[in-house]
Amino acid sequence: MILFIACGSASAGTIPLPIQFTVSNTNSGGISNCGFSGTATCPGGTAIGTVTLAPSSVDGSGNITGLSVTISLNAINGGTFTFISPDGKDISWNGLGTAATSNITGLTGYNFGSSTPNSLVYADLQHGDNVSINGQNITFSNTMFQITGAAMPINQITFNLTPGSGTTWTYAQLQNASFALHLGWWNTSLQSNASTGFVGTGGGTIISPEPGTLQLLGSALLLGGGYFRRKFMK
């Protein structure tokens, strides 16, 4: 038995580890993005959520041919960051080429920790949108514009992404990708939304397996090795 474990790079036949990006307001003085009720300001350094890129398929050379994207937003200050109507429901990204509608499938949303998936749609896939994040104007190669669905507001979105025709991604490309989210902050008790705005991601971090998982894996390999030694010694 041969077991392959992918770590910080992709190789033929292995699925690399997921990469996670932190969504935060990096302006130390606070900015009117996703403001809290009564203040309309999201304080600098606020941890807003995460974007996780999980490779789902690779080709024979180890290049990545499919991704599962998960965006999870945090509960904070008596409310939850959300994708919400009528504004605050766009996802933009750079570093993964220019997508076509056919490259995006399985767009699904979850409402405040619910395990029930809800299908979502978007009005348009735009290219070259200019987004203002923490006072900087950034042009994004892809924007899923005006995401809607019966479950709005929602605090988790998943979708599958494939590269453009005839292309693949390297693991380094995934680590250097960037995202911008148009969000609101939902007041749980008032069931209402404060101001909306754009926030972005920092650099990607490889999600390593939990130590306990590695210990279990090591024990299984040792037991398996002992079994095969005994078998071949008979």
N, C-alpha and C positions, 0 to 999 in steps of 0.2 A: 504494500500500500504506500502510495506517495501522496503527501499532503503539501499543497502550496499555500503559503501565507503571504499576501501582498502587504507591503509596508509603505514606504515613502515614495515609491515609483511604480509604474506599471510595467509588467513584462508579459510575454505571450502566455495566454491561458489563465491569467490571474485577474481578479477584480480588485483594483486598488481600494484603499481605505477612504471613507468619506472625508470631505473637507468642509469645515464650518466657518462662516463669517459672522462677526458680531455686528448687529445693527445698533448704532448709538448716535446721540447728538454729540459731536466732537467739539462744538463751540463751547469753550469754558465759561463764557458769560451767559449762556442760555440764549435761546433763539425761539421765535414764535413758530415752531414746527410741532405739530401734534400736541398743542398746549393743553394743560390740565384745566378743568372747569374753574373759573374764577380768576385764573392767571393768564391763560392763553399762551403760556410759555413753558416749554420743556427744558428743565435745567440742564446745563452743560454736563456731559458725561453720563447722562441717563442711559441705562441699558434697556433698549427698546425690544430687542429680540434677536433671532439668529436666522441665517440662510444656510442650509446644508445641501451640498452637492454630493450625491452618492452615485458613483459610477455603477451602471447596471449591465454593461456589456463592453467587451473589447474585441479587437480583431486579432489576427494571427501574429501581428507585430507588437501587440500590447497597447496599441493606440485605442483611445476610448471612443466608443460608437454610440453610447447611450447614457443618459443621466436621469436620476430622479431628484427633483428639486423640492425641498420642503422649507417653507417660511413659517416660523413660529414667533408669535408676538407675546410680550410679557404683560402680566397684571401688575399694576402699581398705583399707589396713591388713591385707592378706592375705585379704580377703573381698570380698563384694559385697552392697550393699543389695538386698533382694528383696521381692517379694510372696510370701508363704509360708504353708503350712498348718501347724497348725490356726488360728493367729491371724496377723495381719499381712497382710490381703488385702482391704482396703476402700479405696474412692476416694470422697471427698466434694468437692462444689464449691458455690460461691455466685456470684451475679452473672449467671447465664445463665437465669434463670427456673426454673420447676418442671418437670422433665422427666417424661415418662411412659415406660413400657417401650418403646413404639413409637418413641420418639425416639432410642433407643440401638441401634445395629447394628454388626456386624462386630467384636465384641470378640475380640481376638487377643493372644496372648502369645508372647514369644521368650525362649528359655532361654540366658542367658550368651553373647550374641553370635551365636547360631545364626541362620541366614537362613531356617530352616524355621518357618512360622507354625503355631501351635497354637490351636485354638478354645477359648475360655473361656466360662463361664457364671457368673451370680451368683444368689445365693439370693433376694434381694429388693431392690427399689428403694425406699429409705426417704426420708422427708421430715421435717425438723426434728430430726435427730440432734444431740446436744450432744457436741462433741469437745474434749478438753483438749490444747492445743498450747503447749508451752513455758510451762506454768503458767496459760494463759488458756483459759477455757471459751468456745467459739464454736459457735453453732448454724448448721448447714448445711442448705440447701434440698434438696439431693440427695445421697444416698449409695448407691453400688453396694456392697451388703453381701455379704461372704463370696464373693469371686471364686474360682473353682476351675477346674481343668483338669489334664490328664495331665502337662503340662510343669512343674508347680510343683516347686521354686521358680523364679520367672522375674524378670528384671530389665528387661523392656521390655513395655509394654502399649500397644496402639492400639485405638481405637474411633471410630465416626462418631456425630456428635451433630447433631440437628436441633432447632429451636425448637418450642415448643408450637403447637398448632393455631391458625392465623390470626395468628401473631406472627413477628417477625424479630429479629435482633440488629444493633446498631450496632457500628462498629469500637471506639468508646470503651467499650462494654460488655465486649468481649473483653479490652481492656487492663486493666479494673478487676476482672476475675474473680479468684477465689482458690480454692485447692485444699488439701485435707488428705489425706495418704496414711498408711495403717496398714501399716507395713513391719517387716521384720526385717533382720538382718545375717547373711549366710551365710558360715561359715568354710570356705574352699575346701579346705584340706588335711584338716580333720576331717570335712567333709561334714555339718556340723551347724549349728543355728541358735542364736544368742544371743537376748537379750530382744527383744521387739517393742514398738513404740510409734507415736505419731502425730507427724508433722512437716508443716509447711505451706509455702506459697509466699509470696514477696514480690511486688512489682509486676511487671507484664509489660513486656518490652522488644521492640521491633520488630526482626525479623531482616532486616537490610539485605542486598542482593546483594553477593557478593564483588567487590572492585575489578576483578579480571580479567574477571568476567562482564560488568560494565558496559563495560569497554574493548572486549570482543568485540562487544557489542551496538552500541556506537558505531561501530565499524569496519564492521559489517554495514549500518548505516543510511547511512553515507557512501557505501559501494559501491553500495547500492541507489539512492541519490539520483543518483549519477553515471550509472547505467544509464538511469534514467528521463529525465534531462536529454538524454542522447545520443539516446534514442529520440524524444523530442518535437522535437529540433532537426533530425531528418532531413526 
